[in-house]
Amino acid sequence: MSVSPEGGRADRLLDLALARLKEAGLVRERTTQRTDSTHVLAAVRDLTRLELVTEAVRAALEELAGTAPHLLAGLVDEEWGRRYGRPVRLGKNPTRPKTRTLATGGDAVRLLEHVGEHEADRLSGPRVRALQQIMVQNYYRDGAGRLRWRTAEDGGLPPSAVAVVSPYDPTARYARRGHVTRWKGFVAHLTETCDPDGVNVITDVATTDATSYDAKALPGIHTRLGRRGLLPTEHLVDGGYTSLVHLEQAAREHQVTVTGPLPVNSTRQHRKNDSFGRDVFHIDFDRQQVTCPQGETSAGWHGPYPTSSPTAAPLIVARFTKSQCRPCPVRTRCTTTTDSARTVGFPPRELRDLPGPTRDPPAEVLAVRQRLSGRHQDPRQSQAQNLLSFRV
């Protein structure tokens, strides 16, 4: 999903600026461009799950107090005023956590049922909708109809791609990259020109969900660059963008060569230097045969088969037989399967022979990353300022 602040005004402003720069000859089509991504912090507090539910109740009450205050008459009492009268700060180890959890969940259920019974159309308010979703992701009803707190073992927890982290920005998501970077917010993809004889000009900025993979942003980047008349000949990226599927799509639809490292092959044979990985097998697409390092020719050729990942290429599978593999003196370097027969999976020829894939990120992408490292946004900014400052 692409997050577009201020109704797309930032995009329109960027379009106008690029049109003027194009007229001045400072930017042109079919040059070299590069893209990299960085994280953007949402303008929200970091809340525990109990704090999130409590704050969601408070946010819904404030919304209803502004739009339908009569609904709260006879519902909100002094106890509710103490619980939800100010921003919640419970910390990671609150007193009586089970009591608070059940009391807050009960209050939320009572509030939603009250609104649904008297003015159901108020359930469509953004804060009330956020409360409904936060309740579903944190509570469930057991067989006896009792409200229960969800855990990974009891009721299950939603994946971060759909879990709301704040009632004030339901589109923000929790994400992490590697073992160090963790944030709640979004991802910004910055594209710029990088010809050695010209100036560097930002040509596109896309803001996406924090949990979305970088390659998913590539088709949209090329579509917008095409609309602006600024498609590159070569597009330099890092390994997060280089899915074979999207490389082929860029070449076919936009005549753009995407250059960058392909994802690392994680099979056992590629992890061990003394084993026979896929690259040491000779693939003959015309004869539909694969030859192993010992000179044996595959007995079967099947596919291509689709894969479950939207960024993974379809695979052709070549199979060797037991009679070929069992007598082999180097069998243990090739396969450890119980039937002792090797299979080799690889993409179709049109994807395997694509220009562009490399071993390391291009130097131009590393230059973008170095500049981006100082631009992580302050969560104290409003969301609109936060995203707008990245998009222009």
Contacts in CASP RR format, 6 or more apart in sequence:
PFRMAT RR
TARGET T0000
AUTHOR 0000-0000-0000
METHOD contacts of the structure
MODEL  1
MSVSPEGGRADRLLDLALARLKEAGLVRERTTQRTDSTHVLAAVRDLTRL
ELVTEAVRAALEELAGTAPHLLAGLVDEEWGRRYGRPVRLGKNPTRPKTR
TLATGGDAVRLLEHVGEHEADRLSGPRVRALQQIMVQNYYRDGAGRLRWR
TAEDGGLPPSAVAVVSPYDPTARYARRGHVTRWKGFVAHLTETCDPDGVN
VITDVATTDATSYDAKALPGIHTRLGRRGLLPTEHLVDGGYTSLVHLEQA
AREHQVTVTGPLPVNSTRQHRKNDSFGRDVFHIDFDRQQVTCPQGETSAG
WHGPYPTSSPTAAPLIVARFTKSQCRPCPVRTRCTTTTDSARTVGFPPRE
LRDLPGPTRDPPAEVLAVRQRLSGRHQDPRQSQAQNLLSFRV
1 171 0 8 1.000
1 208 0 8 1.000
1 209 0 8 1.000
1 212 0 8 1.000
2 206 0 8 1.000
2 207 0 8 1.000
2 208 0 8 1.000
2 220 0 8 1.000
3 171 0 8 1.000
3 186 0 8 1.000
3 207 0 8 1.000
3 208 0 8 1.000
3 209 0 8 1.000
3 387 0 8 1.000
4 10 0 8 1.000
4 11 0 8 1.000
4 207 0 8 1.000
5 207 0 8 1.000
5 383 0 8 1.000
5 384 0 8 1.000
5 387 0 8 1.000
5 388 0 8 1.000
5 391 0 8 1.000
6 384 0 8 1.000
6 388 0 8 1.000
9 388 0 8 1.000
10 205 0 8 1.000
10 387 0 8 1.000
10 388 0 8 1.000
10 391 0 8 1.000
10 392 0 8 1.000
11 224 0 8 1.000
11 391 0 8 1.000
13 392 0 8 1.000
14 202 0 8 1.000
14 204 0 8 1.000
14 205 0 8 1.000
14 391 0 8 1.000
14 392 0 8 1.000
15 228 0 8 1.000
17 392 0 8 1.000
18 27 0 8 1.000
18 201 0 8 1.000
18 203 0 8 1.000
18 228 0 8 1.000
18 230 0 8 1.000
19 228 0 8 1.000
21 27 0 8 1.000
21 201 0 8 1.000
22 28 0 8 1.000
22 228 0 8 1.000
22 229 0 8 1.000
22 230 0 8 1.000
26 198 0 8 1.000
26 199 0 8 1.000
26 201 0 8 1.000
27 193 0 8 1.000
27 201 0 8 1.000
27 203 0 8 1.000
27 230 0 8 1.000
28 230 0 8 1.000
29 229 0 8 1.000
29 230 0 8 1.000
29 231 0 8 1.000
29 232 0 8 1.000
30 231 0 8 1.000
30 232 0 8 1.000
30 233 0 8 1.000
31 193 0 8 1.000
31 195 0 8 1.000
31 232 0 8 1.000
31 233 0 8 1.000
32 193 0 8 1.000
32 194 0 8 1.000
32 195 0 8 1.000
32 232 0 8 1.000
32 233 0 8 1.000
32 234 0 8 1.000
32 235 0 8 1.000
32 236 0 8 1.000
32 364 0 8 1.000
33 191 0 8 1.000
33 192 0 8 1.000
33 193 0 8 1.000
33 194 0 8 1.000
33 203 0 8 1.000
33 225 0 8 1.000
33 230 0 8 1.000
33 232 0 8 1.000
33 234 0 8 1.000
33 235 0 8 1.000
33 236 0 8 1.000
34 191 0 8 1.000
34 192 0 8 1.000
34 194 0 8 1.000
34 235 0 8 1.000
34 236 0 8 1.000
34 237 0 8 1.000
34 362 0 8 1.000
34 364 0 8 1.000
34 365 0 8 1.000
34 367 0 8 1.000
34 368 0 8 1.000
35 189 0 8 1.000
35 190 0 8 1.000
35 191 0 8 1.000
35 204 0 8 1.000
35 218 0 8 1.000
35 221 0 8 1.000
35 235 0 8 1.000
35 236 0 8 1.000
35 237 0 8 1.000
35 241 0 8 1.000
35 365 0 8 1.000
35 368 0 8 1.000
36 189 0 8 1.000
36 190 0 8 1.000
36 237 0 8 1.000
36 238 0 8 1.000
36 365 0 8 1.000
36 368 0 8 1.000
36 369 0 8 1.000
36 372 0 8 1.000
37 187 0 8 1.000
37 188 0 8 1.000
37 189 0 8 1.000
37 190 0 8 1.000
37 214 0 8 1.000
37 217 0 8 1.000
37 372 0 8 1.000
38 187 0 8 1.000
38 188 0 8 1.000
38 190 0 8 1.000
38 369 0 8 1.000
38 372 0 8 1.000
38 373 0 8 1.000
38 375 0 8 1.000
38 376 0 8 1.000
39 175 0 8 1.000
39 177 0 8 1.000
39 181 0 8 1.000
39 183 0 8 1.000
39 185 0 8 1.000
39 186 0 8 1.000
39 187 0 8 1.000
39 188 0 8 1.000
39 210 0 8 1.000
39 376 0 8 1.000
40 185 0 8 1.000
40 186 0 8 1.000
40 187 0 8 1.000
40 188 0 8 1.000
40 207 0 8 1.000
40 376 0 8 1.000
40 377 0 8 1.000
40 386 0 8 1.000
40 387 0 8 1.000
40 390 0 8 1.000
41 183 0 8 1.000
41 184 0 8 1.000
41 185 0 8 1.000
41 376 0 8 1.000
41 377 0 8 1.000
41 378 0 8 1.000
41 379 0 8 1.000
41 386 0 8 1.000
42 165 0 8 1.000
42 166 0 8 1.000
42 169 0 8 1.000
42 172 0 8 1.000
42 184 0 8 1.000
42 185 0 8 1.000
42 186 0 8 1.000
42 379 0 8 1.000
42 383 0 8 1.000
42 386 0 8 1.000
43 169 0 8 1.000
43 379 0 8 1.000
43 380 0 8 1.000
43 381 0 8 1.000
43 382 0 8 1.000
43 383 0 8 1.000
43 386 0 8 1.000
44 165 0 8 1.000
44 166 0 8 1.000
44 168 0 8 1.000
44 169 0 8 1.000
44 172 0 8 1.000
44 184 0 8 1.000
44 185 0 8 1.000
44 379 0 8 1.000
45 55 0 8 1.000
45 87 0 8 1.000
45 166 0 8 1.000
46 184 0 8 1.000
47 55 0 8 1.000
47 88 0 8 1.000
47 165 0 8 1.000
47 166 0 8 1.000
48 90 0 8 1.000
48 91 0 8 1.000
48 92 0 8 1.000
49 138 0 8 1.000
50 90 0 8 1.000
50 94 0 8 1.000
50 97 0 8 1.000
50 100 0 8 1.000
50 101 0 8 1.000
50 104 0 8 1.000
51 88 0 8 1.000
51 89 0 8 1.000
51 90 0 8 1.000
51 91 0 8 1.000
52 134 0 8 1.000
52 138 0 8 1.000
52 164 0 8 1.000
52 165 0 8 1.000
52 166 0 8 1.000
52 167 0 8 1.000
53 101 0 8 1.000
53 104 0 8 1.000
53 105 0 8 1.000
53 108 0 8 1.000
53 134 0 8 1.000
53 135 0 8 1.000
53 138 0 8 1.000
54 83 0 8 1.000
54 84 0 8 1.000
54 88 0 8 1.000
54 90 0 8 1.000
54 100 0 8 1.000
54 104 0 8 1.000
55 87 0 8 1.000
55 88 0 8 1.000
55 166 0 8 1.000
55 167 0 8 1.000
56 108 0 8 1.000
56 127 0 8 1.000
56 130 0 8 1.000
56 131 0 8 1.000
56 134 0 8 1.000
56 135 0 8 1.000
56 167 0 8 1.000
57 83 0 8 1.000
57 84 0 8 1.000
57 104 0 8 1.000
57 105 0 8 1.000
57 107 0 8 1.000
57 108 0 8 1.000
57 111 0 8 1.000
57 131 0 8 1.000
58 84 0 8 1.000
58 85 0 8 1.000
58 87 0 8 1.000
58 88 0 8 1.000
59 127 0 8 1.000
59 130 0 8 1.000
59 131 0 8 1.000
59 167 0 8 1.000
59 168 0 8 1.000
60 108 0 8 1.000
60 111 0 8 1.000
60 127 0 8 1.000
60 128 0 8 1.000
60 130 0 8 1.000
60 131 0 8 1.000
60 167 0 8 1.000
61 72 0 8 1.000
61 76 0 8 1.000
61 80 0 8 1.000
61 84 0 8 1.000
61 111 0 8 1.000
62 127 0 8 1.000
63 125 0 8 1.000
63 126 0 8 1.000
63 127 0 8 1.000
63 128 0 8 1.000
64 71 0 8 1.000
64 72 0 8 1.000
64 115 0 8 1.000
64 122 0 8 1.000
64 128 0 8 1.000
65 72 0 8 1.000
67 122 0 8 1.000
67 125 0 8 1.000
68 119 0 8 1.000
68 122 0 8 1.000
71 114 0 8 1.000
71 115 0 8 1.000
71 118 0 8 1.000
71 119 0 8 1.000
71 122 0 8 1.000
75 110 0 8 1.000
75 111 0 8 1.000
75 114 0 8 1.000
80 107 0 8 1.000
83 103 0 8 1.000
83 104 0 8 1.000
83 107 0 8 1.000
84 107 0 8 1.000
90 100 0 8 1.000
94 100 0 8 1.000
98 149 0 8 1.000
101 149 0 8 1.000
102 147 0 8 1.000
102 149 0 8 1.000
105 135 0 8 1.000
105 139 0 8 1.000
105 147 0 8 1.000
106 147 0 8 1.000
108 131 0 8 1.000
108 135 0 8 1.000
109 135 0 8 1.000
109 147 0 8 1.000
111 131 0 8 1.000
112 123 0 8 1.000
112 128 0 8 1.000
112 131 0 8 1.000
112 132 0 8 1.000
112 135 0 8 1.000
115 122 0 8 1.000
115 123 0 8 1.000
115 128 0 8 1.000
116 122 0 8 1.000
116 123 0 8 1.000
122 128 0 8 1.000
123 129 0 8 1.000
123 132 0 8 1.000
126 170 0 8 1.000
127 167 0 8 1.000
127 168 0 8 1.000
129 170 0 8 1.000
130 164 0 8 1.000
130 167 0 8 1.000
130 168 0 8 1.000
130 170 0 8 1.000
131 167 0 8 1.000
133 164 0 8 1.000
133 170 0 8 1.000
134 164 0 8 1.000
134 167 0 8 1.000
137 150 0 8 1.000
137 157 0 8 1.000
137 158 0 8 1.000
137 162 0 8 1.000
137 163 0 8 1.000
137 164 0 8 1.000
138 149 0 8 1.000
138 150 0 8 1.000
139 147 0 8 1.000
139 148 0 8 1.000
139 149 0 8 1.000
139 150 0 8 1.000
140 147 0 8 1.000
140 148 0 8 1.000
140 150 0 8 1.000
140 155 0 8 1.000
141 147 0 8 1.000
141 148 0 8 1.000
142 148 0 8 1.000
148 154 0 8 1.000
148 155 0 8 1.000
150 156 0 8 1.000
150 157 0 8 1.000
151 157 0 8 1.000
157 163 0 8 1.000
159 211 0 8 1.000
160 173 0 8 1.000
160 174 0 8 1.000
160 175 0 8 1.000
160 211 0 8 1.000
161 173 0 8 1.000
161 209 0 8 1.000
161 211 0 8 1.000
161 212 0 8 1.000
163 173 0 8 1.000
163 174 0 8 1.000
164 170 0 8 1.000
165 172 0 8 1.000
165 173 0 8 1.000
165 174 0 8 1.000
165 184 0 8 1.000
165 185 0 8 1.000
166 172 0 8 1.000
166 184 0 8 1.000
169 185 0 8 1.000
169 383 0 8 1.000
171 186 0 8 1.000
171 209 0 8 1.000
172 184 0 8 1.000
172 185 0 8 1.000
172 186 0 8 1.000
172 210 0 8 1.000
173 184 0 8 1.000
173 185 0 8 1.000
173 186 0 8 1.000
173 209 0 8 1.000
173 210 0 8 1.000
173 211 0 8 1.000
174 182 0 8 1.000
174 183 0 8 1.000
174 184 0 8 1.000
174 185 0 8 1.000
174 210 0 8 1.000
174 211 0 8 1.000
175 182 0 8 1.000
175 183 0 8 1.000
175 184 0 8 1.000
175 185 0 8 1.000
175 187 0 8 1.000
175 210 0 8 1.000
175 211 0 8 1.000
176 182 0 8 1.000
176 183 0 8 1.000
183 210 0 8 1.000
184 210 0 8 1.000
185 210 0 8 1.000
186 207 0 8 1.000
186 208 0 8 1.000
186 209 0 8 1.000
186 210 0 8 1.000
186 387 0 8 1.000
187 207 0 8 1.000
187 208 0 8 1.000
187 209 0 8 1.000
187 210 0 8 1.000
187 212 0 8 1.000
187 214 0 8 1.000
187 217 0 8 1.000
188 205 0 8 1.000
188 206 0 8 1.000
188 207 0 8 1.000
188 387 0 8 1.000
188 390 0 8 1.000
188 391 0 8 1.000
189 204 0 8 1.000
189 205 0 8 1.000
189 206 0 8 1.000
189 207 0 8 1.000
189 208 0 8 1.000
189 214 0 8 1.000
189 217 0 8 1.000
189 221 0 8 1.000
190 202 0 8 1.000
190 204 0 8 1.000
190 205 0 8 1.000
190 368 0 8 1.000
190 372 0 8 1.000
190 390 0 8 1.000
191 202 0 8 1.000
191 203 0 8 1.000
191 204 0 8 1.000
191 205 0 8 1.000
191 221 0 8 1.000
191 225 0 8 1.000
192 200 0 8 1.000
192 201 0 8 1.000
192 202 0 8 1.000
192 203 0 8 1.000
192 368 0 8 1.000
193 199 0 8 1.000
193 200 0 8 1.000
193 201 0 8 1.000
193 203 0 8 1.000
193 232 0 8 1.000
194 200 0 8 1.000
194 236 0 8 1.000
194 364 0 8 1.000
194 367 0 8 1.000
203 225 0 8 1.000
203 228 0 8 1.000
203 230 0 8 1.000
204 221 0 8 1.000
204 224 0 8 1.000
204 225 0 8 1.000
204 228 0 8 1.000
205 390 0 8 1.000
205 391 0 8 1.000
205 392 0 8 1.000
206 217 0 8 1.000
206 220 0 8 1.000
206 221 0 8 1.000
206 224 0 8 1.000
207 387 0 8 1.000
207 390 0 8 1.000
207 391 0 8 1.000
208 216 0 8 1.000
208 217 0 8 1.000
213 240 0 8 1.000
213 311 0 8 1.000
214 237 0 8 1.000
214 238 0 8 1.000
214 239 0 8 1.000
214 240 0 8 1.000
214 241 0 8 1.000
215 240 0 8 1.000
215 241 0 8 1.000
215 242 0 8 1.000
215 243 0 8 1.000
215 245 0 8 1.000
215 246 0 8 1.000
215 311 0 8 1.000
216 310 0 8 1.000
216 311 0 8 1.000
217 241 0 8 1.000
218 237 0 8 1.000
218 241 0 8 1.000
218 246 0 8 1.000
218 250 0 8 1.000
218 258 0 8 1.000
219 246 0 8 1.000
219 249 0 8 1.000
219 250 0 8 1.000
222 231 0 8 1.000
222 235 0 8 1.000
222 250 0 8 1.000
222 253 0 8 1.000
222 254 0 8 1.000
222 256 0 8 1.000
225 231 0 8 1.000
225 232 0 8 1.000
225 254 0 8 1.000
226 254 0 8 1.000
231 254 0 8 1.000
231 255 0 8 1.000
231 256 0 8 1.000
232 256 0 8 1.000
233 255 0 8 1.000
233 256 0 8 1.000
233 257 0 8 1.000
234 256 0 8 1.000
234 257 0 8 1.000
234 259 0 8 1.000
235 250 0 8 1.000
235 256 0 8 1.000
235 257 0 8 1.000
235 258 0 8 1.000
235 259 0 8 1.000
236 259 0 8 1.000
236 260 0 8 1.000
236 362 0 8 1.000
236 364 0 8 1.000
236 365 0 8 1.000
237 258 0 8 1.000
237 259 0 8 1.000
237 260 0 8 1.000
237 361 0 8 1.000
237 362 0 8 1.000
237 365 0 8 1.000
238 260 0 8 1.000
238 261 0 8 1.000
238 361 0 8 1.000
238 362 0 8 1.000
238 365 0 8 1.000
238 369 0 8 1.000
239 260 0 8 1.000
239 261 0 8 1.000
239 262 0 8 1.000
239 263 0 8 1.000
239 361 0 8 1.000
240 263 0 8 1.000
241 258 0 8 1.000
241 260 0 8 1.000
242 258 0 8 1.000
242 260 0 8 1.000
242 261 0 8 1.000
242 262 0 8 1.000
242 263 0 8 1.000
242 357 0 8 1.000
243 263 0 8 1.000
243 311 0 8 1.000
243 312 0 8 1.000
243 313 0 8 1.000
244 262 0 8 1.000
244 312 0 8 1.000
244 313 0 8 1.000
244 347 0 8 1.000
244 351 0 8 1.000
244 352 0 8 1.000
244 354 0 8 1.000
245 310 0 8 1.000
245 311 0 8 1.000
245 312 0 8 1.000
245 313 0 8 1.000
245 351 0 8 1.000
246 258 0 8 1.000
246 311 0 8 1.000
247 258 0 8 1.000
247 351 0 8 1.000
247 354 0 8 1.000
247 356 0 8 1.000
247 357 0 8 1.000
248 350 0 8 1.000
248 351 0 8 1.000
248 354 0 8 1.000
250 256 0 8 1.000
250 257 0 8 1.000
250 258 0 8 1.000
251 257 0 8 1.000
251 258 0 8 1.000
251 354 0 8 1.000
251 355 0 8 1.000
257 355 0 8 1.000
257 356 0 8 1.000
258 356 0 8 1.000
259 355 0 8 1.000
259 356 0 8 1.000
259 357 0 8 1.000
259 358 0 8 1.000
259 362 0 8 1.000
260 356 0 8 1.000
260 357 0 8 1.000
260 358 0 8 1.000
260 361 0 8 1.000
260 362 0 8 1.000
260 365 0 8 1.000
261 357 0 8 1.000
261 358 0 8 1.000
261 359 0 8 1.000
261 360 0 8 1.000
261 361 0 8 1.000
262 357 0 8 1.000
262 358 0 8 1.000
264 270 0 8 1.000
265 277 0 8 1.000
265 278 0 8 1.000
267 277 0 8 1.000
267 278 0 8 1.000
268 275 0 8 1.000
268 336 0 8 1.000
269 275 0 8 1.000
269 276 0 8 1.000
269 277 0 8 1.000
269 278 0 8 1.000
269 334 0 8 1.000
270 277 0 8 1.000
270 278 0 8 1.000
274 333 0 8 1.000
275 333 0 8 1.000
275 334 0 8 1.000
276 292 0 8 1.000
276 293 0 8 1.000
276 330 0 8 1.000
276 333 0 8 1.000
276 334 0 8 1.000
278 344 0 8 1.000
278 345 0 8 1.000
278 346 0 8 1.000
280 293 0 8 1.000
281 290 0 8 1.000
281 291 0 8 1.000
281 292 0 8 1.000
281 293 0 8 1.000
281 318 0 8 1.000
281 344 0 8 1.000
282 290 0 8 1.000
282 291 0 8 1.000
283 290 0 8 1.000
283 318 0 8 1.000
283 346 0 8 1.000
283 352 0 8 1.000
284 290 0 8 1.000
284 291 0 8 1.000
285 349 0 8 1.000
288 301 0 8 1.000
289 297 0 8 1.000
289 298 0 8 1.000
289 301 0 8 1.000
289 318 0 8 1.000
290 297 0 8 1.000
290 298 0 8 1.000
290 301 0 8 1.000
290 318 0 8 1.000
290 344 0 8 1.000
291 297 0 8 1.000
291 298 0 8 1.000
292 298 0 8 1.000
292 320 0 8 1.000
292 334 0 8 1.000
292 342 0 8 1.000
293 330 0 8 1.000
293 334 0 8 1.000
294 328 0 8 1.000
294 330 0 8 1.000
296 320 0 8 1.000
296 324 0 8 1.000
296 325 0 8 1.000
296 328 0 8 1.000
298 318 0 8 1.000
298 319 0 8 1.000
298 320 0 8 1.000
298 344 0 8 1.000
299 319 0 8 1.000
299 320 0 8 1.000
299 321 0 8 1.000
299 324 0 8 1.000
300 318 0 8 1.000
300 319 0 8 1.000
301 316 0 8 1.000
301 317 0 8 1.000
301 318 0 8 1.000
301 319 0 8 1.000
302 316 0 8 1.000
302 317 0 8 1.000
302 318 0 8 1.000
302 319 0 8 1.000
303 314 0 8 1.000
303 315 0 8 1.000
303 316 0 8 1.000
303 317 0 8 1.000
304 314 0 8 1.000
304 315 0 8 1.000
304 316 0 8 1.000
304 347 0 8 1.000
304 348 0 8 1.000
305 314 0 8 1.000
305 315 0 8 1.000
305 316 0 8 1.000
305 317 0 8 1.000
306 314 0 8 1.000
307 313 0 8 1.000
307 314 0 8 1.000
307 315 0 8 1.000
313 347 0 8 1.000
313 348 0 8 1.000
313 351 0 8 1.000
314 347 0 8 1.000
314 348 0 8 1.000
314 351 0 8 1.000
315 345 0 8 1.000
315 346 0 8 1.000
315 347 0 8 1.000
316 345 0 8 1.000
316 346 0 8 1.000
316 347 0 8 1.000
316 348 0 8 1.000
317 343 0 8 1.000
317 344 0 8 1.000
317 345 0 8 1.000
318 343 0 8 1.000
318 344 0 8 1.000
318 345 0 8 1.000
318 346 0 8 1.000
319 341 0 8 1.000
319 342 0 8 1.000
319 343 0 8 1.000
320 341 0 8 1.000
320 342 0 8 1.000
320 343 0 8 1.000
321 341 0 8 1.000
322 339 0 8 1.000
322 340 0 8 1.000
322 341 0 8 1.000
324 341 0 8 1.000
325 331 0 8 1.000
325 334 0 8 1.000
325 335 0 8 1.000
325 340 0 8 1.000
325 341 0 8 1.000
325 342 0 8 1.000
326 340 0 8 1.000
328 334 0 8 1.000
331 340 0 8 1.000
334 342 0 8 1.000
335 341 0 8 1.000
335 342 0 8 1.000
346 352 0 8 1.000
361 369 0 8 1.000
375 390 0 8 1.000
377 386 0 8 1.000
377 389 0 8 1.000
377 390 0 8 1.000
378 386 0 8 1.000
381 389 0 8 1.000
END
